């Protein structure tokens, strides 16, 4: 499953439903630095770090996380000015 980070920094789609054991890949489709970080206190934690294209590269930057636990997992950007960008992963058995 791929979630694209589009030109406005929004996650596309913002909400996904997957089965446990599925790998989700976030793909930054723009040159601007983006990030995906799990909200604190959840059973699944991840932090993509800086997802920015290196100078001169045309390849989109990607980050993947495999979900092993069921539940509702929320995430956002941790980059200043982008805190309102949110996403949700529903993981079912």
N, C-alpha and C positions, 0 to 999 in steps of 0.2 A: 504494500500500500504506500503510495506517495502523496505527501502533502506539499504543495508548492507554496512558496512564499513569494507573493506577487509584487507588482509594481508599487502598491500602496503599503507593503509590509504585512498585509493580511494573510492569514493561513487559508489556503484554498484546497479542500473544504475546511471550514472552521470546526466542524463536528464530524467524527468518523466512528464507525462501529466495526470492531474486528474480533476475531477469535483469539484466545490465549495462544501464545506461541508465534504470533504474527509479527513480522518486522515492519516497522513504520520508518520511512525515509522522508526527511524534510529536505526540500531542494530550494535553495535560494536562487531565484531566476533573475535577480538584478545585481547590479554592482555594489549597491549600498550594503553595509554591514548589517546582518540580521542574526537572530539567535532563537533557540527554543529551549526553555528551562521549565522543568516540572515545578509546580507549586509545592511549597514545603509541606511535610507531614504526611505524604502519601506513600502507599506501599511500593510504588514504582517511582524511581528518581532518575533524572537525566539532565544533562546540561551540554548543549552542543558547542559552547564557547563561541568565539567569533567566526561567523560564516561569511567571509568576504572573499571575493576573487582576488588572487594575487595580481599585481600590476602586470599587464600584458597578456593575461589569460582570458580565454573566452569560455572556459568550462564553468558550469554552474557548480557551486559548492554544495555538498550533501552531507547529512548526518543521519545515522540510523540508530534505532533502539528497538530491541525485541521485547515485547510485553509478555510476561510469564504469569502475571496475577490477574484475576478478574476484578472488575470494578470500574469506577468512573475516575478518570485522571485528567486534571486540568493543567494547562501550561500557558506560558506567556513569554514575551520578550523581556529580557533584563537590560536592554539598552536604553539609556536615558532618552526620554521623549517618545518611546514606543511602548510604554507600560500598559496602554489600553488595548494592545493587540493580544487577543486571547484565543485559545483553542481547547477542545475537549476530545478525549479518546475514551470510548466505551469499550471495555474488553469483556467478552462473554465466553462461557466455557465451550 
